[in-house]
Amino acid sequence: MTALESLREALGEVSDLERAAELLRWDQETNMPPGGVEDRANQTATLSRLAHERFTGGEVARLLEAAEAEVAGLPHDSDEASLVRVTRRDLDLQRRVPADLVAEMARSAAQAHPVWLEARAASDWSRFVPAMERTVELYGA
């Protein structure tokens, strides 16, 4: 297996974790009983942290370096070169974000969603202010 193929496999695993977290968020918005918010917040936080750690960990970086060498002679706009180039950009950006912050952002979003729904239904922004302040605090970190 080439480094590029191994990189694609590793990125597929990261994508699977991210999609599982998205499925949990969708379920929270459509089917989940109101009492499940804390558990769901913890589940999405865990999956988000695991995806981030898997992506920013040493294995993906090692595979990416090897894949960069493999695609060095390919046209800039080839699928392979583009995948490697975009993965490098994303990895460089994501390495700047601590995994614990990624998890806390996911947890906070899951906790804020039902508060937003309640505030919107009551046309009472003040109910959502604390959750929004927490979101702004996390994204400003």
N, C-alpha and C positions, 0 to 999 in steps of 0.2 A: 504494500500500500504506500502510495506517495504521501509526502507531507501535506500536500494540498487536499488529498482525500481524507487524511486523518483530521485536518483542520475542519473540513466540512462536517465530519462526524461529530467533532467536539462542539462546533457551533450548533449543530442539530440538537444536541443534548441541552444546550443553553436555551435554545428556542423552545424545546419541549417544556422546560421548567417555567419559562415566561408564559407560555400558552396555558399551562395548568393554573398559574396565578390569575391570568385573565378569566379563565373559566370560573374560578371561585368568585371573582369580582362580579361577573355576569350573574351567577347564581344568587349572590347577595342582593342584587338589584331586582331579580325577578321571582325567586322562589323561596329564599331563606326566611324562616320565621324570625321575628324581631329579636328574640332572645339569643340568637346565635352570633351577634355582632362581635363580641370579644374573641370567641374562638376563631371566627372567620378572619378577624384582624390579625391574630397570631399566625394563622395558616398562610395568609398572603404574605406576611412579613417574612416567614421562614422561606417560602418558595422564592421570593424576590432576593433575599440574601444569598440563598444557595446559587441561584442563577448568576448573580453578580460575582460571587466568589469563584464559580466555575469559569466564567468568562475572563476575569482579571487574574486568575491564578497562573502559575508558572507553566502549566502544560499548554495552554492556548498560546501563550507568548512564545514558547519554544517551537510549537508547530508553525506559528505565523512566521517566525524568522526563517525556518526551513522552506516554507512555502514561498516567501519573498525571493529566495534564491532560485527556486524552481520556475517562477514566472518572470524572472528578470528579462528574458529575451522576447517575451510576448508583447503584442501591441497593447498600448496603454488602455484602449477601450475594450479589450477582450474580456469575456466573462470572468476568467480566472484572475487576470491582473486587477480587474475592478473589485472582485471579492476580497482579494488580499489588501488592496489599497483602502477600501472602506473598513475592513476589519481592523487594520492598523489605526486608522483615525478614531474609530469607536473605542478601541482598547486604550489608546492614549488618553482619551477623555474620561473613560470610566475608571481608570486607575486612580484618578484624582478624587474619587468619591469613596469614602469608607463604606464597607459592607453594612456596618451597624446603622449608618445613616440611611442607606437604601431600605433596610428593613423597617426602620422607624417611619420613613415616609410612606411606605406601603401600609403599615399599621394605622397611622394617623388618617390616611385617606379612607380606609375601611371604617374607621370609627366615625369619621365626619359625615359619611354619606347619609346615614339615617337621620342625623341632626339636620342636615340640609333639607331633606325631604319634609321633615316636620316643620322647619322654619318656613319653607316655601308654601306649604299647605296653609299655614297660619298667617302668611304674609307678615312675618315677624323676623326681620333680619337680625335683631339683637340675639335671638336664640343661636344663630350660627356664628356670631362674632368670635367666641373663644376658639372654635374649631378652625376658623379661617386664620386667626392670629397664629395658631400653632402651625398651620400649613405654611404661612409666610415665613415664620421663624425657621422651619426645617429647610425650606428652599433657599433661604438666605444664608444658611450655614456654610 
